[in-house]
Amino acid sequence: MTRPMLLNAFDMLVPVHQSPGLWRHPESGVAGFDRLDYWVELAETLEEGGFASLFLADIPGIYDVYGGDGAATARGGVQYPLLDPLVVVPAMARATRTLGFGVTASVTYEQPYLLARTLSTLDHFTEGRVAWNIVTSYQDSAARNLGMSGQIPHDERYDRADEYMEVMYKLFEGSFDDDAVRADPEANVFVDPERVRPIGHEGRWFSVPGAALTHPGPQRTPLLFQAGASKRGQQFATDHAEAIFFSGGTPELVRGWVDGVRDSVEAAGRPRDAVKIFSLATVIVAETDEEAQRRLEEYRALVDTESALALFGGWTGVDLSGADPDSTLEYVATDANQSALASFTTLAGGRKWTVRDLAEFVAIGGRGPVIVGSPQTVADELERWQEEAGVDGFNVSAAVRPADLERFSRLVSPELRRRGLLPEADAVPAATLRERLTGSGPHLPAEHRGASYRRTSAVAAGRG
């Protein structure tokens, strides 16, 4: 039986996202990454190409590990300068009808009370097409610039994040009744104060006594994304996520994570398929396999290896400046992105990665596979990955931006539609992002932890 394939575009409001050096390609348009038209036009292209959402990564600091400063990062435009992804979403939503928007916001550095207002605002302005990618962040530079002496230890960040989510659920689900906003001119009541209540949260890390600052959007709690592959990150995903994003170089590696998540979700009392799982894929497509291979060689000629190592250092906290290019990577525990380093060491399936191997691999596509070929070849490979890794779909990354996503929409999407894997653009109904991705209703399902903070009809009926 043909299983639908869910597609997110994976991008970032930066000159270089995952492929250092390729901003110099003649077809690159990222010199205009700071123009609103760039992002609105991309959103329109993705919707026409059948993408479910545009997933926008974000970091709150500069990658300054490589060489001990941010010089290589700045020279290469490696996720720097970085614009705020939450600002651009309303304009993209205004230009589209069905495309969703995944925005990244850190539970380590954002105050929950204000972030709940921002996400509810976006949920209103997108008519329920927003998702929140929950991250704990992993950069020392961010911690220092945001008033801390250093990062909170890795597992403690997740412990704190659990309480953060409790606050958010109380604000999204429990503070406003569905009928709190009356806008009744005859009664002279806009918001019924009897239908709004303070959340009264007092915990180890957070004190939030009052009511939510704005009323919930169409989804109440935005669709919840999470991308942690560490053991503690996967536990957090089991407890909270509705969609998960993995980055792995082989279907076998990703399948291990997928099976682990599905087992844990089921053990926690949620349906085994309650979480939609996406894997990173960078796609280089052309009319023929030969033309696509020539394009890949063009890309390789523009690779910036120093920038690639600056990107890797930012992910992992490991400085490889001055390292012998032929030396072998070894795993060292850091409080940065643990799964990023593990992908090339303890999870590498016996392969010994050298510094040179790493730089060449990271330079095109980050930590996921690079799929190269004709539309038929690309579709075959995506189907193979979906079957062998057990994922629901892909976060599709572009090496040359936005050209590779435009080419995907023009060449690959029609082939996926021909195979029954992707709906026609005009056949997608207007709906919330939760409805589109999960096939359920617009709100958190009853078995989700966040739903327990929702006021039941019985409780609401009993108010005086």
N, C-alpha and C positions, 0 to 999 in steps of 0.2 A: 504494500500500500504506500502510495506517495505521501511523504510527510512534508508539510509546508516548511519553507526555509525562511527564517526571520533574519532581516538584515538591519544592522545599524552602521552608519558611517562613523568612523572614529577619527576625531580631529581635535584641534586645539587652536586657540587664538594667538598664534605665534608664527614667526618666519619658518622655523624648523620644528616639526613634531617628532617623527620617528626616523627620518632619513637624512642625516647630516650631509650637507654639501649639495643636495639636489635642488635647493632654492636657486641655484645658478643655471639650471636647465632652461633652454630657450622657451619651452612651453610652460614654465612655472609662472603662476600669477600671484605668488604670495607677497610680492612687493606691495600689493594692495590689501594685505591682511587687516590693516587698520581702517579700511573703508567699509561702511555698512553695506554697500551694494555687493561687495564680495560675498558676504555671508547670506544675504537675502537670495542672491542668484544661486548659490550653492544649495540652499534649502529647496528652492523650486526644482532644481535638477534632481535632487535626491527623492523628492516626492514623486516626480515623474518616473523615476527609476524603481519605484516600489519599495524604497527603504522605509522601515517602520519608524526609525528615529535617527537623529544626529546626536551622537554621544560626544560631549565636549569634556575633554580632560582638563585638569587644572592643577597647579601647584602654588603654594603660597610663598615660595622663596626662589633664590637663584642657585643654580648648580655650581658650587664653588669648591668641590672636592678635588677635581683634577688640577694638579699643580699648586693646590693650596689657595686658589683664588678663582674669580669668575672670568679671567681674561679669555680663555679658550671658548668658554660658553658665549661670551659677547661677540667675539670675532665670528663664530660660526652661526650666530642667531639661534643657538640651541635652546629652544623653549624660552627665549628671551629676545626682545621685550615680550611681555605677556599681558594681554588685555583681559578684562573681566568677562567671563562667559555669561554671567547672569544678565548683563546689561543688554546683550544683543538679541536675546530670545524673543521678546515681544515683537520686534520688527520681523523676524523670520516667521513667527506664528501668524502675523497679519497677512503674510504673502502666501500662506499654505493653508490646506484644509485638513489633512490627515497626518502629516509628519509630526512625530513626537520629538522631544528635546530632553536629553539627559544632561543634567548640569552637576558638576562636581563641587562639593562644599565640605570643608574639613570640620569634623566634630572636635578637633583639638584646638582650633583657633577661632572658630565662629561662636558667638554667644547663642544658645539655643532659642532664647526668647525672640531675638531679632531675626534669626535665620528662619524660624517658623513663619514670621510675617512675610519675609521675602519669598519663600517657597509657596505660600498660600496665594500671594499676589500673582506669581507666575502661573499657578494653577488656574486662577481666574482668567488671566489675560490670554492663556493658550487654550482655554475651554477644556481643561483637563488633559493636556498633552505634555505634561512635564514629569520627568523622573528625577530623583535625587540619587546621585552616585555618592554613597557614604564613604568617606576616607578618613583615616586617622593622621595622615601625612607622615613624612619620613625624612625631612631635611633639617639639619642643624641650623642652616642659614635662616630658615623660616622661624624657628624657635627664637633665635637671637633677635631678629628684627621685630618680632612680636612680643618682646618684653620678657623672654625666658632665658635662663642661663644655658639651657640645652634641651634636647628632646626628653619627653617623658619616655621611660623604658617601654619597649615594644608591647609586651603583654599588658602592662598597666594602661597603655593607651586604649586598648580594647575594653578593659574593665571600666574605664571612665566612659568609653563610648556606649556601653550598655546603659549606664545611667542617663547619658545624654538622650538616648532613644526613648527612655521612659518619659523624660520631660517632653520630648517632641510628640509622643503619642498622646500625652495628656492635653497638650495644646491643640493638636489636630483633631483628636477624636472626642475629647471629654469636656471641653470648655464651652462650646456653642452647641445648642440643640439645632436640629435641622431647620426648625421654623423660628429661630431666634430673630432673624432679620425679617421684619414684617413690612416695612415701608408702607404703613397704613396712614394715609393723610387724615381720614375721618377720626381715627383714634388718637392722632398726633403721636404715634409711636413708630419710630424707625427700627430700633432694636429693643426687643422686649427684655428688660433686665432680669426678669424671672427665668429666662431661658439661657442666661449666660452665667458662668460661675468661675471663680478662681480655682487654680489647680492645686494650690497649697503644697508645692513640692519642696521638701527639705531632705537633702541627701548628703553623701560624702563630698561630692564635688560641686553640686549645684543647689542654689536656693532660688526658686521661682514661685513666689506666692500668688501672683495675680492671674487674671484671665488672659486668654490669648488676645493679641493686639488687633488681629483681623479675623473675620469669619472664614471658615474653611472653604476651599475651592471645590470644584466638581468631584475631585477624587478624595477629598478630605486629606488623607495622607498621600502625598505624591507617590507614584510607583517607586519602589526602593531597589536601587542597584547597589552592588558591592563587588569589589575586585580583589580581595585579599586571598592569596593561595597558601599562606602560612597556616600552621595548625590552629593557632588562635584566631586567625582571620576567617578560616573556614567555620569555626564554631560560631563566630559572630554572624556569618552568612546564614548558617542553619537557623539561628534565632530570629533574624530580621529580614533577610533578603527575599525579594521576589524575582530578581534577575541577577545573574552573576557573570562576570567577565573574566576569563582566564587567558593568559598568554603562555603558550607552550609550543615547542618546536616540532613535536611529533604527536600524531593522534593517540598513541599509546600513553604518553605522558599525561595528556589532557584527559583521557578516559579514566585514568586512576583518580584524578581530582573529581571528575563528574560522578563516578560511582560512589566515591566517598561522601560527596554532598548529598546525593539522592538517598543513600543509606541513612545519613544523619537526619535529614529532613523527615524521612519516614519514621525513624525512631522517636522523633520529637512530636509525633502525632499529626503531622501535616501530610497531604498527599505526596507521593513520590515525585510527581511531576509538578509540584507546586512552584518550583523555582525554574525559570527559563535560563538556560546556560548558553553563553556565547563565547566563541574563541576568536582570538585575533588572527587576521589574515591580510597580508598585503598582496594586492592583485595588480599584475602588469599584463594588460590584454591588448591585442591587436587583431587585425582581420585574420592573420594566419599565425601558426606557431613560429614560423621562421621570423616573421616581422616582430613578434613579441620578444623573441630571443635577442634580436638586434637592438631592440629598445632597452632590454636589460643590460646589454653591454654598454650602451650609451650612459645608462645610469651609473654603472660601476666606474666608468671613467671620471665621474664627477664626485665620487665618494671622498669625504673629508674624514680621515681616520682619527685625527686629533679631536675633532668635534664628537666623533662616535665614542671615544673614550671619556670625554667630558660628560656625555649623556649617561654612560654606564656608571661613572663615578657618582653622578647625582642620584641615580637610582639606588645604588648599593652602599654608598659611603666609603668605597674602596678607591684609593688613588693609584692609578697605574702609570702616572707620568714617570718617565725614566726607567720603566721596567723593560727587561729584555723582551723584544717582540716574540721570541720563541719560547719564553718561559710558560710553564703550565699554571693555570688558575687553580687556586686552592680556596676552599670555603673558610670564611671567617665570620663569626657571628657579629652583626652590627645591629643598631637600632634603626637602620634605614629599611629599605624595601627588601625583606629577607628572601622572598620568592624570586626576585630578579637575579640575585647572585646564585641561588640554588639551581636555577634553570641551566646554568653553565658549569655546575660543580656536582653537588650531591645528587641532583636529579637528571644528570646528563646521560644516564644509561650506559655508563662505562666509557664514554668518549672523553678524551683528554683535550680540553680546550686550551689553546695558547692565547696569549694577548693579541697576536696578529689575527688568529681565527676570530676572536671575539670582535675586534674592531671591524673586520670585513663583514661579519654577520649582522652586527647591530646597525651598520651603516645603511642598510636597506631593509626596513621592515621591523626594526626593534627586536622583539623576542619571539615573534611568531613566524609561520611559514611564509615564504614568498611564492605565490602561485603565478606562473608565467605561461601564456599560450593564447590560442584562439578562444573565442567564446565557448566553443564546444569543449575544449581541453580544460578551461577554467571551471566550467559547470561540472564536468566529470570529477575534477579534484575536490570541489566544494561538496559534492554529493558523497565522495569517498570519506572525507573528513567528518561530515555529519554522521555517517553511518558508523565509522570506526571509533570516533571520539564520543559519540552519543550526545552531541550538542544539539541545541535547537536552532542555532544559526551562528552568524558571524558579525564581529565588529570589523568592518572593512576599512583598512588604512590605505592611504595614497602615498606613494613615494614622491611623485611630482604632483604638487597640489595647485589647483584643484583638478588638473587635467586627468589624473588617473580615476578619480571618482566620476568625472563626466564621461570618460570612456567606458567605465563599468556600466553606468546607466544606459549608455547608447548601445553597447555590444553584449554585455553579459545578461542584463535584465531581460531582454527579449528571449534569450535562450532559456533562462530559468522559467519564464512564463510558458514557453512552448512545452516544457517538461511538466507543467502543472505545479511548480514549486513556489511560484510567486504570482500574486493576483495582478490583474490589469489595474492601472492607476485609477481609472474611473469606476472600478468595481469595489474599491475600499470605502466602506461607510464612514461617515464622520462619527468618531467615538473617542472616549478617553484613551490614553496610552495604556492604562491597565487593561481595559477591555480588548484592545488590539493585541497586546502581547500575551495575555494570559487566557483570553477567551471567557473570563468571568465578568462580574459586574464592575462598576466604577470604583467601589470601595474595597478596603482590605477584606479578604475572606474571613469568615467567622473563626477559622482555626488559626489565624495568624495572631502572634503575640500582641500586636498593636490593637487588635479588635477588642481585647479585654478591657481597654480603657474607654470604650464607647459606652455612652449611657444607653441602657436598654429602654425599650418603649414602656416597660412596666415601671421603671424608675421615673421616667419622664411623666407618666400618667399620674404618679403619686405626689407630684409637687403641689403645694398649696395654692 
